[in-house]
Structures are given as C-alpha cells and as structure tokens.
C-alpha cells in the first residue's frame, strides 16, 4: 500500500528537478508503463464512441483527442453511450466505468503530479501533490527567515517498486475490461452472449452491477 513520506520518513528531505525517471530506470519504466496503458484505455473508449456514433471514425477520434480535459472527453463517451446503447449493454458500460475509476485516478496523478525523490529512499520515487510545491514557494516568497519551514510530507506519496508494479497491474486489469467491452460491441449471437457473461462474472463488475440495481440504475459519477 502506498504511504506518504510523513509515514515512511517524516524527517527526510526531498528534491524535484534534480532527479529524473531515467536516473532510476526500473522505477521510471514502471511509471511510463502506467501512463502508456492509460493512453491505451483512452483510445479504446474513443474508438467505442466513434463506433457507436456511426460516424467517420477518423474524424470522431480526432475531435475527441483534441479535447484536452479528460473529464470532458469522458462525458462525451458517456453521452454517446447513453444515447446509442441498449439498456443491458449500457448498464454494463456504467459498471465497467465505475470499476475502472482507479485507473483514471492513477493515470491523472502520474501525469499531472510532480515526480521527485529523496536521498534517504534511493529505491523509491516520490509522487508529490503540486499544491505542496506551490505552498512551499509561496512560503519562500512571503515569509521571513524566522518563520518555520512548512512540512508537506503528508502530500508526498512514496512509490517503491512493488507499489508501481501494483499500479501497473491495476491498469492492465482495467485495460482488459475496457478492451473486452469494446470488442463486445462488434460481436453477435452466442459469441457476444459469452463475452458479456464473462464480463459480468468478473467480481468487481458483478458488484458494480448489483450496486446499479439497488440504485435503480442511476448514472454512475
């Protein structure tokens, strides 16, 4: 389980900019793998939207890719899915969307937070919430030397190799669900029924479907 620097090494220093992912190649490769799988998941959802819309796939995918906000891109896919999918297919879509929420969180944090390191933990990388850096720089610009230096170690997350491998595993499992669901849309008859049964039998998907049933099928946020 990923812990904060406050828990692992509360008095440790940290650095950003002076350490690169290639300086710790095993860890850096795992970080890159998470980001690469996240891009593949985005591609799968984009191709699904284009297929459902029955439009020029190249044009639809170019339009979707041009939207910078990941939330806006996801909203586009969900809107088309709600409009074009049959009820059972749509509920399965919502379930998989919920199950893959951790993948979105990992991808966004790995891409938009700041990577750093500390000398006390040479076998780890730090994933730092940008607000911690902003607060520190505000302190540098506005505080006197008499003011105590702020400690934001509770917003710095320590990733050891096993933590990064677990993140890759989460992304791979999410990609498997999404790509199988996208394939489902191109299948017919018994093959489609078997694929849908396979997806619905996955424990997390089955739990999400049960949750949808209890809520009488509202859209998952």
Number of C-alpha atoms within 10 A of each C-alpha: 8 14 15 19 25 17 13 14 14 13 12 13 14 17 12 14 9 9 14 14 17 10 10 15 11 13 22 17 14 20 23 15 18 24 21 14 19 25 13 15 23 19 16 18 22 24 19 24 25 21 18 17 16 11 12 11 17 11 11 18 19 13 13 23 15 10 12 9 10 14 10 12 18 16 12 16 19 20 11 16 20 16 11 15 14 10 11 10 17 18 22 20 21 24 23 22 22 18 19 21 12 15 26 18 12 18 19 14 15 18 15 13 15 18 23 21 26 19 11 12 18 10 15 21 25 23 21 27 19 15 13 18 16 11 14 15 12 11 16 14 9 9 12 10 9 6 10 9 12 11 14 18 22 15 19 26 22 28 24 18 17 14 17 23 17 15 21 23 14 17 26 18 13 23 21 13 21 24 16 16 21 19 14 18 15 11 14 11 7 9 12 15 12 14 17 19 11 12 20 18 12 12 10 16 22 17 15 22 21 14 15 18 12 10 11 9 15 12 14 14 7
